[in-house]
Structure formats: C-alpha cells, structure tokens
C-alpha cells in the first residue's frame, strides 16, 4: 500500500521530530530524576570511562578485565541505549552542550522520542496517507505518559522506536526483499535496546501467514500440491528460525549450563543448516506445485533477522564478548524470572502474578486520552474488513470499502498494536506494572486514530453548509485541532507528574485515587519537592529519601535544583526530614516514621490535583531545635 | 455507507466531553486552603475521646497534616473504635468512612468541597491497655528473662518491616528480631496497627507477663503479622495464648490470610476468684517461627461487647 513519498515528507517528519525534542528539552529541566534513571546514569558513567579508554588505547579497552570493569554494572540490560547516554554525557563534558548534566544523559531518550514521531509519520503516510501520518504522530506525542517517558534516560521510548522501526523495515521487506538487510540490522539494534525485541519474530511471522495466504494464487494450480507448498511456505520459516535459534543459541547456552553432550543435543554448527535447507525444500515444493516466482514466498526479512540480529546483539555489547553463553543465559534468566513489582490496581496491591487480564487494557483506557482511544477503535472498525484472513474475507465480508493490500498492512499494524498488550495480559507474565511496558503498541494505536481522523474530517467537510467559506484545509485543521485538544490539555497538565496522571476516563487523578490505582513509581516526584526543601533547610540538613536513589538525589544537586548541603541520608531516625512516596505498599514507610518519631503528622504533603503524592515528615528533634531557635532559647540537642 | 455515517461526528463530541470533563475535574479539586478551613472547624469542636478519620482513605495524609497533632499513635494505629466517644470525618467526593456507624451522622457541616461529619459512638470502658505497660512487663524467651534496653529506633525502608523500638526487651542477640516492644505495623490490609511486637521463636515460647492488671469483664486481643510475611499465604500458624494467674483463658490462632484478627475472652473465670486485678501472661508460639512476626494489642474492658 506504499504511497508516493518524497523529500518534503521527510521535511515534515524532521519538523515533527525537532519540535518534539525542543519541547522535551525545555520541559525536562524541571523534571527530577527517577529511580531507574539513576541506575542508568551510573552505568553510563562507567561506560563513558570505557569509551575514553577505547578511544585512547583500543587494545587495552578490549581485554577481559577492562570489559569486566566497564560493563559489569547493570548488565541485566543491553548496552546500546546506555552507550548513547554515555556518549552524550562525554560530548557534554567536552563541549558543554546542555544546560544541565541530567539533560546530557537524557538527550538520547528525547532523540528517540523525536525520531519515533518522524517514523510514525513516514510509516503511516506511506501506508494510509499524509493526513493519517501527521495526525498519528501528534496523537502519539500527546499521550501524557509517552510525553513523560520521552524525557528520561531510560529504554522505554527507545524500544518503542526500535520496534516500530523493525515493523517498518519488515513491512518494506515484504514488498521489496532488499529491505531485509536493513531489517536485520535494525532488529539487532532493537535486541540491543531491550529484551521486548525477542518477541518480534513471532509477531512478524503471524503477519507473514496473512501475506503468504494473500499470494496463494501464485502458488500453482489448486490442489494438494499447492496446499503442500503453501503449508510449507507458512510453516517452513518457523522451522527454519526455530532450528537456527535452537542450534545457534539454545544448544550452546544449555550445554554449558547442564554439561549436555553435543552429540545428544546437536552441535552449534548445525545452526548454519536450517535456513538453506528450508530454501531448498521450498524451491522443490514450488516446482512440484508449479508456483511462479517461489522467492515471493520467502520471508527474507525474517531470515535476515535470524542471521544478523543475534550477531549484532553480541557484537555491540562488550559484556557479551567473553563467556558469551553463560552471560546470555544469565541475561535471559533475569528476564524470564523477573522479580515482581508491587502494583496497585483497582484497590488491590498485586505483588505476584497473575495480574488481572484486564490490567493493561484498563490502564490504557485510564491513561491514553479518551478521544485518541475512541478514534483508534473507530479506525480499527473502519479497517476491520482488511483484517480478515484471505480466503475468509471473500466468504464472510465479500463487499466493503476497506480492501486489504498485498502487504496486509492493516494486519501488521493491528498485530503490532495488540501484541504488547496481550503479552502483558498473560497470567504468567511478571508484574512490571507501568504502561511503559506496552508503549510499542501506541504508535500503531495512533495510526488507527489517524485513519479515523480522516473520516471525521471528511464527514465534517461534507456537512458544512454551503455558505460557510471552507478553504481547502480549514475543516481538516479545525477537526484535527479539536480532536487533539484534549490530549494536548491533558499532556500539559500532566507535567511534571506524568506517572501520576490519569485521564478523564478515570475521573482524572482524584478519580484514579478513588479507584485505587497506582499513584507513581520510581520515586520520580522528589524533584517537585526541591523548592520546599531549599526553603525549609536554608542552612542545610539531611533527608531520608525513601524510593529516590542516591544518584537521582545527586543529580538534583548537580542540576542546581537542590542545595548541595541538603544531603540524602540512610538513617531514618537521625535525619532531619523523611519522605514517603505514596504508593499503596509504601504505607509501611509512613508507619516506620510514626514509630521512629512518635508522631503521625507530616509537615508537608505534595499533592497533584489534590491527591497526596509525597508526605514530608520533620524530625521532632529538629522541629524542637527550630522552635527554640526562633524563640531565642538555646536549643538542647 | 460508513464513510457518510454521522457516527464520525460523534467523535467530535467525545473530544468536547473530554475537554469539558477535564476542567470539571479540575474545578472540583480540594485545595490546601479548603482543608485548612474545614480542619479549623473540626479543631475548635474536637474533644478528648474523639477520633478523626479520613474519607476517602487516600486523603489520610492531608487529614494528618492538618489535625495530626490530635492523633496519637494509638489513634492512628487503632484496632477498633470501641474506646472513642465520637467519630469525625472530613469527607470529600461523597465518601463515607468505613468505621462510621450505620445511622446518620449527628452533625453535618459543609465547608467548600469538604463535608464535616460527626457520629456519636458508644465507648466501652477500657480498664487497661497492655500497650502502655510494655516496659513493666516481664518478658522471657522460654525460661530466660529478656533484658529491657534503651537505644534508638532502628530500621526503615520498604520491606524492612516495622521499626524496632528504641525501648524494648531484648531476648537473644543472635536473633535480633526477638525483641518485645511497641511499634506500628503494616497489616495484611496495609493498615497501621500500633501493637506489641512479639515475634515467635522455637522451640521456646516468647512470653510477656503483666502484673496487677485491672481485669474488668473481658480481655480483647487483636493480632496480626507484618504484611510481607503474611501476604504469600504460605506459612504456618502462630498462636497467642492468654493466661490469667497461670490458667489459659483464651487462645488466638492466626493463620495466613486472617489479617488483623480480634477475639474477646471473658476474664470472669474461676482462676480469678474475687480479685479485681491479676497477672496476665501473653505467650506466642509457632511450630515454625520463620517470618512469624506477630504483633498484638490488647485491652481489658468492662461490660458486654
């Protein structure tokens, strides 16, 4: 369904990207660092040291010891994005590029957000037209939680960008096999971004089933031979990829773990055979069936992903250069046996699976602007006919406006939207909690919203009375402005409380509190207290920092938001102030403070739309000293 | 047909509803000034024996910020409301406190977006609160007496469990969790419980003996485990035996999932004789004491429940 596309389109993408990045840079200045960002800053600092060594003395940097020193920290996550944080940090150190140190670490994340808008535009414009592309990019940018996460030095927006790029390259490779090589490279980069990428082959293979079925008329004369050929064209890639994965990844990983005998389980060298064998067998089957151009029945992209992806994954991650099998096993085990986070949902604090199946769906309803969701559902409805499998379509819905294209684009977009939500809904999926874990669904949700927008704009234009002057774009722009206005208003209002924000569908932030929804995580709201602390402790003091990390606290100071003499403390009883980030299970900390200090009244409560976000308690001994000081009495320590 | 359907125009209405809804939500946000005004009204009418609770519960930090000086640890970490004369709440968004009596409030006052409600309660006469006498209790691990110690409270942080009281009986330096003293514990429903920490041990029992206890008519005992130790619902029971003059008058068996559990035992038993005061021993045991972090509260009371 690829439509005419030119340099001017990329200019539109560039404008979208740069505008968003500029907005993110401006807004992030008042956003305190969150818990996980602190870990990635630590990792980036170590990587930066290694990069400096690499530039100075490459042979020394690539020794086992140097790699161990530089890359061991936080090795449960791949290194690509953290490397970008490190390089941005180094660039800032050398050229003083950003107003604050935090911004230097965060810039690659913002860049991902901007580039993702560009990509959404390109993808949607090529697939459905320019209006859809622009609207989809804006609808995505104006999701409050997307806006929040786009400002961070974290992986969640970069992986949404990477997976959208994988889907795009795959889509292009379906029509033009030359896109298979870029796809393999992009998939390798995606694997190096976050582990979500490992799910992509399954999603793309499901799409391939639709593509292959749509091409069945070229599979020879109807009959059992064509049936056999088509079956192999669909199942063959699965066997080829499975075989490559088994011999190339699982055998070496499992053999070192269990001392398996290669003679029993197969040798890793056998990984070279499944793909060629599959191609030979497919060619033979095609000949038997009388199929023309059998190469059109090969998902070249999937094959490239299987070959290039894992190689790039290892090549770009120095940690994997030594003890590769053992380290890969450790990496996989970490995510397969991931710890469960506490997550409040409809009044219950979940701490072990299963989370209710409804969780990601209700969270999407409560956090994505309602009109964007309504548009997306309408867009799906408008394209529903094109989502039916070839063969079934002619029987159950023979006539309709929405025609599937040769690349089954709608199926791909729908599948990419659905898969992340379905994965999180599964009862065996670890409790991660945040909506960020299904962000890769949102670019595609936004595309369906864009499709619906075009219908709305057309409906308005057709109904405008004749006496209303309607220049070419007036109705379209007006409709777009109105449909995007709720998202814009809510996104602006969500800052800097992005993770605490809930849309009108939840009744806003107070409504979500009534429903017993999670109010925050990562202790990201501490940045909103810096002004209060600076005022409360003009001569310095100590704060017990609850869910905030030491690095995040230090970054608040380096960014100039918090006085240097207001120190983080690990001694609850002895600190001047203690904070509690209000999540359901964090009430334990409230009670600890009550018991330690003998009083239950916080000195200050940070609220968002009237809902408590952080309680600040003052140590009664400090309060007594302060009272004595202000009354002129010598304080007793 | 779909293309020409008026359905598409309805999507514009969704946008308008969402914009209007957003501002309606904002207009109903309860501000700090609202809380201050309503709290001032409650403060002037508050009397000893009154209890102030939030409605909804998520507004609790705001209520404590305004009126926390009128709430003791025992008020905030209460087992029940049986000792209070009146119940106050500052209700927002139409919520009603779960501890409110069934009937209508005796006082209703609207202060901006906050509705002040007050109910009259029927307090029981509490003769003795064990929480207030921990220091004078005789605590033992098996037959070994535990040592009263004054230090600084220790602990703090998510998953760390209740704060270890600065003043507590220390029973075994090799098992630092075996101390007996007051703390505030998070129970299975995440509620605060001001209680006496008395972690189970094995094979010995951990006991606390209180002398000269005014016995009243009954003893009300409540107990629970620390949230993280109970929530997996996979560990064994803990028992709390209550002995009057060495004779067992009641036993609370706590199983995972029970949460904060309350039982009432009559103190009008033969072992008491004609005495108005007596010696009460509270003994905690568990077949497997691992993570059996029992915390209890008890009072003696007069009158029927």
Interface residues (C-beta under 8 A of the other chain):
Chain A: X349 X351 X352 X369 X370 X371 X374 X375 X378 X382 X401 X452 X455 X456 X458 X459 X460 X462 X463 X479 X482 X483 X485 X486 X489 X490 X493 X503 X504 X507 X508 X509 X510 X511 X513 X514 X544 X546 X547 X572 X573 X574 X578 X582 X584 X585 X586 X587 X588 X589 X590 X591 X592 X593 X594 X595 X596 X598 X599 X600 X601 X602 X603 X604 X605 X607 X609 X610 X611 X612 X615
Chain B: X2 X3 X4 X5 X6 X7 X8 X9 X11 X12 X14 X15 X16 X17 X18 X19 X21 X22 X25 X26 X28 X29 X30 X31 X32 X56 X58 X59 X60 X61 X62 X64 X65 X67 X68 X69 X71 X72 X73 X75 X76 X77 X93 X95 X152 X153 X154 X155 X156 X157 X158 X159 X160 X161 X162 X163 X165 X166 X182 X183 X184 X185 X186 X190 X192 X227 X231 X232
